[in-house]
């Protein structure tokens, strides 16, 4: 496999079969080797910097019924909320003072998240916090809507592709949702000039090594600025309640492969990792991740934005979260930086 690692690092491309082999032959030794190479690749582009994003969960109302997600429409057991603009601005204010320069507004696909409301919020954020970046993560919308939000100042958009295999997409979502629509949204976002984030869950039901290889191949071709991957964690109120969770090990392994194929991609150490292992996020940094996205939503609401069971809830302030992350990164010889944390230009191949 050493030769295949070299080939990936050198050409930044493998065949689907080769990616599948990586998944099939994973050993702790191979994982450690890949993690070391991925970390070096990351440090060559970003040095010792880790970027911070303030995650604000603006609404858990959702019209969709994804089989894996705790805020799916059919989950009656979920206290629905929508934050007010002032509440969002207050969260952002505290996060800004603590050092965060990117705000991620994340929410379900709620009819209350109108273009007018979101555009005015984006404008407010950009005007109140000069130099900040605004990332939106509010699901599938029309091209016109994406255009208006972009014109209002949104810089980035996170929309996980969930799986690059259409048949798998249909096993994770009801018929009303389509792989085709998801891809069209991603194309629109890119054309409108957003920095785009894709991603998928590791260990989702019906995932196979071949399907993971297709995800890696998709990421290789699409060249997203960001890629969020985290383990699938079952939620008790969903059709996938008794499915098995994904693992931190496989997630870290895939992060390393993605880092080697795209040395400049922004890779968050996702919260779902922390839900499974207390040191999950640090392990991801050790495997090539370079972004952390602590939740700065009001503590009282955090429990209701429950995509999966065991999701960590923390009463800590944005200041305390910043300090805690700095402390955890120090032993990894990484430092949290006060910076928007845009993706670097892809460097020329070796
Ligand atoms: N486990 C892990 N991740 C999940 N997501 C939704 N539900 C779960 C779950 N049960 C992820 C999806 C979605 C993102 C916002 O959260 O990939 O795109």
Boltz pocket constraint, residues with backbone or C-beta under 6 A from the ligand:
constraints:
  - pocket:
      binder: B
      contacts: [[A, 68], [A, 69], [A, 70], [A, 160], [A, 162], [A, 199], [A, 200], [A, 201], [A, 230], [A, 231], [A, 232], [A, 233], [A, 234], [A, 235], [A, 272], [A, 307], [A, 308], [A, 309]]
      max_distance: 6.0
